[in-house]
Amino acid sequence: MLHYPLTNLLPVDANGYYGEFGGAYVPEQLKANIDELDKAFRRYVDDSAFNAEFDRLLHDYVGRPTPLYRADKLSEIYGTNIFLKREDLNHTGAHKINNAIGLGLLAKRMGKRRIIAETGAGQHGVAAATVAALLGLECSVYMGAEDVKRQRPNVLRMEMLGATVVPVTSGNSTLNNAVDAALAAWCAAPDETFYLIGSAVGPHPYPEMVARFQSVISFEIKKQLKEMTGRENPDYVIACIGGGSNAAGAFYHFINEPDVKLIAVEAAGKGVETDETAASITQGTATVLHGSRTMVLTDDGGNVREAYSISAGLDYPGIGPLQAHLASIGRTKVVAVDDDAALKGALMLSRTEGIIPALESSHALGALDAVKFGPDDVVVINLSGRGDKDMDTYMKGCII
């Protein structure tokens, strides 16, 4: 069984700033809870009993380590060496469970009895509901009404696990509105409630906590690459970014390795030149969203505007402060992949390797056409989730 060191390797200061991005912009009634959360996290992240339980559950319950698979046919198509980090093989079908386990254990130690969470594609909602059932906690999941319709299989899974799914009808009824509703619910009952956030967004310390719990992904990549190729570091790591949690995990142990090129793939929707996009780094401006300063899609008046992506998990008008910072200093190369390219990537992986990816992961695959790789390069793509939940969308996208 692996021991996962949760050492802080992030470029973050004591106030939660990653360069100019981050911080904790919260209403007065939540400040005490944020302070309580930060103190609890600092206490337990280095606690041997907490770490032992985290390691045990990742191994015995989640099924880690997930395989690092060399995609031979995909490698042949692109004339390079492509490896897939198979987060889709985790219990619940995505990387979201890594963070949910860590935060769930923290909630239990803090004496909270109820978990609230937001979800877009439903994978985090399923992970939160799963952990709540495991730990004996109540769970309410806020989900945009539009996403409730397009991610119906995950809604049914959450309900079977005992969670209450709360449809959110404000705005365009997607992830951004679900986050608003979850934060409002936390404000209404802060003492008994633990907000189990689903991505590396929100007020400090959430982006740091999520990144550190997700760091298990890149920790395993280094060990697995060493065994398979004789080298710990790949030439490229590619991951999609909506809020930025799977990318935070895949990039984590390589952030301070300058020879490793990090490619962050955001959802272009119907094109970055249109208003129907979720490309917040490519098209956004720096402002405050959901408790932190980051890159956000705004209108001419500076107001947050609705995002669009065929992928429910990337349909968010901002990005976590870590990803905003890494892009601003040139540490990551940001590629915007539109709906059509994502659908093409999904079909290609399905029919060459027999793996149906989540639409979020399909965006990472779509970036393969945007980068020129050498024949000796080692390229790792974080396959963040499986595609069962997206079959209706795939069929409507006319790829089947």
C-alpha positions in Angstrom: 0.0 0.0 0.0 1.3 3.4 -1.0 1.8 6.2 1.5 0.8 9.5 -0.2 2.8 12.5 1.1 0.5 15.5 1.3 3.5 17.9 1.4 2.7 21.4 0.2 4.6 22.1 -3.1 2.3 24.8 -4.2 3.3 28.4 -5.0 0.8 29.8 -2.4 1.3 32.2 0.5 -0.2 32.2 3.9 -3.2 34.2 2.7 -4.0 31.8 -0.1 -2.6 33.9 -2.9 -1.0 32.3 -6.0 0.7 35.4 -7.3 -2.1 37.9 -7.9 -4.8 35.2 -7.7 -6.6 33.5 -4.8 -7.4 34.9 -1.4 -10.6 34.4 0.7 -13.4 36.8 -0.3 -16.3 35.5 1.9 -19.3 37.1 3.7 -18.8 38.0 7.3 -20.9 35.0 8.6 -18.5 32.6 7.0 -15.2 34.0 8.1 -15.2 32.1 11.4 -15.9 28.9 9.5 -13.1 29.5 7.0 -10.7 30.1 9.9 -11.9 26.9 11.6 -11.5 24.9 8.4 -8.0 26.2 7.8 -6.9 25.4 11.4 -8.4 21.9 11.1 -6.7 21.2 7.8 -3.3 22.4 9.1 -3.8 20.1 12.1 -4.8 17.0 10.3 -2.9 17.1 7.0 0.3 16.2 8.9 -1.4 13.9 11.4 -0.2 10.3 11.1 -3.6 8.7 12.0 -5.4 10.9 9.4 -2.8 10.1 6.7 -3.0 6.4 7.5 -6.8 6.4 7.1 -6.6 8.4 3.9 -4.0 6.0 2.5 -6.1 3.0 3.5 -9.3 4.2 1.9 -7.5 5.2 -1.3 -6.1 1.7 -1.5 -8.9 -0.5 -0.2 -12.0 1.5 -1.1 -11.1 3.7 -4.1 -8.8 1.1 -5.7 -5.6 3.2 -6.0 -3.1 3.2 -7.5 -4.9 3.6 -10.9 -3.0 2.2 -13.9 -0.7 4.2 -16.2 -1.6 2.7 -19.5 0.5 3.0 -22.7 -2.0 3.7 -25.5 -0.2 1.9 -28.4 -2.6 2.8 -31.2 -3.0 6.4 -30.1 0.8 6.6 -29.8 1.1 5.3 -33.4 -1.4 7.8 -34.7 0.5 10.8 -33.2 4.0 9.4 -33.6 4.9 9.6 -30.0 4.5 7.8 -26.7 1.2 8.4 -25.1 0.3 7.2 -21.6 -3.2 7.5 -20.1 -3.5 8.0 -16.3 -6.6 5.9 -15.7 -8.6 8.0 -13.1 -11.7 6.6 -14.9 -11.0 3.3 -13.1 -11.4 4.8 -9.6 -14.5 3.8 -7.5 -17.3 6.2 -8.7 -15.6 6.6 -12.1 -13.5 9.8 -11.8 -10.7 11.6 -9.9 -13.3 13.4 -7.7 -13.3 10.6 -5.1 -9.7 11.4 -4.1 -10.6 14.9 -2.9 -14.0 13.7 -1.5 -12.3 11.1 0.7 -9.8 13.7 2.1 -12.4 16.4 2.8 -14.9 13.8 4.1 -12.4 12.6 6.7 -11.7 16.2 7.7 -15.5 16.9 8.1 -15.8 13.9 10.3 -13.0 15.0 12.6 -14.5 18.5 12.8 -17.7 17.0 14.1 -19.9 18.1 11.2 -23.0 16.0 10.6 -24.0 17.3 7.1 -22.2 17.6 3.8 -23.2 19.9 1.1 -21.7 19.9 -2.4 -22.1 21.3 -5.8 -21.8 19.3 -9.0 -21.9 19.9 -12.8 -21.3 16.6 -14.6 -22.4 14.8 -11.5 -19.1 13.0 -10.8 -18.3 15.1 -7.7 -21.9 14.8 -6.5 -21.6 11.0 -6.7 -18.2 11.1 -4.9 -19.6 13.3 -2.2 -22.7 11.1 -1.8 -20.5 8.1 -1.7 -18.2 9.4 1.0 -21.2 10.7 3.0 -22.7 7.2 3.0 -19.4 5.7 3.9 -18.9 8.0 6.9 -22.5 8.2 8.1 -23.2 11.8 7.2 -26.2 13.6 5.6 -25.6 14.9 2.1 -27.2 17.5 -0.1 -26.0 18.1 -3.6 -26.8 21.3 -5.5 -26.9 20.7 -9.3 -28.1 23.0 -12.1 -31.5 21.9 -13.5 -30.0 21.7 -17.0 -27.3 19.4 -15.7 -29.9 17.3 -13.8 -31.5 16.6 -17.2 -28.3 15.9 -19.2 -26.6 13.9 -16.4 -29.6 11.8 -15.3 -27.6 8.6 -14.6 -25.5 10.4 -12.0 -28.6 11.9 -10.4 -30.0 8.4 -9.9 -26.7 7.2 -8.4 -26.6 10.1 -5.9 -30.2 9.4 -4.8 -29.5 5.7 -4.4 -26.6 6.6 -2.2 -29.0 8.5 0.0 -28.2 12.1 -1.0 -30.7 14.8 -1.7 -30.2 16.3 -5.1 -31.4 20.0 -5.2 -32.0 21.3 -8.8 -30.9 24.9 -9.2 -33.0 26.9 -11.7 -31.3 30.3 -11.6 -29.1 31.6 -14.4 -28.6 29.0 -17.1 -29.1 26.3 -14.5 -25.6 24.8 -14.7 -22.4 24.5 -12.6 -21.9 28.2 -11.8 -25.4 28.5 -10.4 -25.0 25.3 -8.4 -21.9 26.8 -6.7 -23.9 29.9 -5.9 -26.6 27.8 -4.3 -24.2 25.6 -2.3 -22.5 28.7 -0.9 -25.8 30.2 0.1 -26.8 26.9 1.8 -23.5 27.0 3.7 -24.1 30.6 4.8 -27.6 29.5 6.1 -26.2 26.8 8.4 -22.5 27.2 8.8 -22.1 25.5 12.2 -23.4 22.1 11.4 -22.5 22.0 7.7 -19.3 21.1 5.9 -19.0 22.4 2.3 -17.3 19.6 0.4 -16.2 21.5 -2.6 -15.6 19.7 -5.9 -12.8 21.6 -7.6 -9.7 23.7 -6.8 -11.8 26.8 -6.6 -13.4 29.0 -3.9 -11.9 30.8 -1.0 -8.6 29.8 0.7 -7.9 27.1 1.9 -10.2 25.2 -0.5 -7.9 25.4 -3.6 -4.9 24.3 -1.6 -6.8 21.5 0.1 -8.2 20.1 -3.1 -4.8 20.3 -4.9 -3.0 18.5 -2.1 -5.6 15.7 -1.8 -5.5 15.3 -5.6 -1.7 15.3 -5.7 -1.9 11.5 -5.4 -2.3 11.4 -9.1 1.1 12.9 -10.1 2.7 11.0 -7.1 1.7 7.8 -8.8 2.6 8.9 -12.3 6.2 9.5 -11.2 6.5 6.1 -9.6 4.8 4.3 -12.5 6.8 6.0 -15.2 10.0 5.1 -13.4 8.9 1.5 -13.5 7.8 1.5 -17.1 10.4 3.8 -18.8 13.2 4.2 -16.3 12.4 7.9 -15.9 10.2 9.7 -13.4 9.3 12.7 -15.4 7.4 12.8 -18.7 8.0 15.5 -21.4 4.3 16.5 -21.3 1.4 16.3 -18.9 -2.0 17.1 -20.4 -5.2 17.7 -18.4 -8.5 19.4 -18.9 -9.5 22.4 -16.7 -13.0 23.4 -15.6 -12.3 24.4 -12.1 -9.0 22.7 -12.2 -8.9 19.8 -9.7 -7.8 17.0 -12.0 -5.2 19.2 -13.5 -4.0 20.3 -10.1 -3.5 16.6 -9.2 -1.8 15.7 -12.5 0.5 18.7 -12.5 1.2 18.8 -8.8 4.5 17.0 -8.5 5.7 18.5 -11.8 5.1 22.2 -11.1 8.6 22.6 -9.9 10.1 20.5 -12.7 10.7 23.0 -15.5 11.6 20.3 -18.1 8.0 18.9 -17.8 5.7 20.8 -20.1 2.2 21.3 -18.6 -0.7 21.6 -21.0 -4.0 22.9 -19.5 -7.0 22.3 -21.8 -10.1 24.5 -21.4 -13.4 24.2 -23.1 -13.8 26.5 -26.1 -17.5 25.5 -26.5 -18.6 26.8 -29.9 -15.4 28.8 -30.2 -13.4 31.3 -28.2 -14.5 34.1 -30.5 -18.1 33.5 -29.6 -20.1 34.1 -26.4 -20.8 30.4 -26.1 -17.5 29.3 -24.5 -16.0 28.3 -21.2 -12.5 29.5 -22.0 -12.0 31.7 -19.0 -8.2 31.9 -19.2 -8.2 32.6 -22.9 -11.0 35.0 -22.9 -11.5 36.1 -19.3 -10.5 39.0 -17.0 -9.2 39.0 -13.5 -12.0 39.4 -10.9 -13.5 37.8 -7.9 -15.7 34.7 -8.3 -16.9 32.3 -5.6 -14.5 33.6 -3.0 -11.3 34.0 -4.8 -9.7 36.3 -7.3 -9.1 34.5 -10.6 -9.7 34.6 -14.4 -13.4 34.9 -15.1 -15.7 35.3 -18.2 -17.3 38.8 -17.9 -19.5 41.0 -20.0 -18.7 44.6 -21.0 -20.0 45.8 -17.7 -17.6 43.6 -15.7 -20.4 41.2 -14.6 -19.8 37.4 -14.6 -21.4 36.0 -17.8 -22.7 32.5 -18.3 -20.3 29.9 -19.7 -21.1 27.2 -22.3 -19.6 23.8 -23.0 -20.9 20.6 -24.3 -19.3 19.2 -21.1 -21.3 19.8 -17.9 -18.1 19.5 -15.8 -16.3 22.3 -17.8 -19.3 24.6 -18.1 -18.0 27.1 -15.5 -17.1 30.8 -16.1 -13.9 30.8 -14.0 -10.9 28.7 -13.1 -9.1 27.9 -9.9 -6.4 30.4 -8.8 -3.6 27.9 -9.1 -4.4 27.4 -12.8 -4.8 31.1 -13.4 -1.4 31.7 -11.8 0.4 29.0 -13.7 -1.0 30.3 -17.0 -0.1 33.9 -16.1 3.6 33.1 -15.5 3.8 30.8 -18.6 4.3 27.6 -16.5 1.3 26.1 -18.4 0.4 26.2 -22.0 -3.3 26.8 -22.3 -5.1 25.2 -25.2 -8.8 25.8 -25.9 -10.6 22.8 -27.4 -14.1 23.2 -28.9 -17.1 20.9 -28.7 -16.4 19.3 -32.1 -12.7 18.5 -31.3 -13.7 17.0 -28.0 -16.3 14.7 -29.6 -13.7 13.7 -32.1 -11.2 12.9 -29.3 -13.8 10.8 -27.5 -14.6 8.7 -30.7 -11.0 8.2 -31.5 -10.1 6.9 -28.0 -13.2 4.7 -28.0 -12.4 3.1 -31.3 -8.6 2.8 -31.1 -8.2 1.8 -27.4 -11.6 0.6 -26.4 -12.0 3.2 -23.7 -15.0 5.6 -23.6 -13.9 8.8 -21.8 -15.9 11.4 -20.0 -16.5 14.5 -22.1 -14.2 16.4 -19.7 -11.3 14.1 -20.5 -12.2 14.2 -24.2 -11.2 17.8 -24.2 -7.7 16.8 -23.1 -7.6 14.3 -25.9 -8.7 17.0 -28.3 -5.5 18.9 -27.5 -3.3 16.2 -29.2 -3.9 17.9 -32.5 -2.7 21.3 -31.1 0.8 20.2 -30.1 3.6 18.7 -32.2 5.3 15.9 -30.3 8.6 14.2 -31.0 9.0 10.4 -31.5 10.9 10.0 -28.2 8.6 12.2 -26.2 6.6 10.8 -23.3 3.2 12.3 -23.1 0.8 11.6 -20.1 -2.9 12.5 -20.5 -4.9 12.5 -17.3 -8.1 10.5 -18.2 -10.1 12.1 -15.4 -13.3 10.2 -15.8 -15.3 7.5 -17.7 -18.0 8.3 -20.2 -21.0 6.3 -19.0 -22.7 9.5 -17.8 -22.2 11.2 -21.2 -23.8 8.6 -23.5 -26.9 10.7 -24.2 -24.7 13.7 -25.1 -22.5 11.5 -27.3 -25.5 10.2 -29.2 -26.9 13.7 -29.6 -23.5 14.8 -30.8 -24.0 12.4 -33.7 -20.8 10.5 -33.1 -22.5 7.1 -32.8 
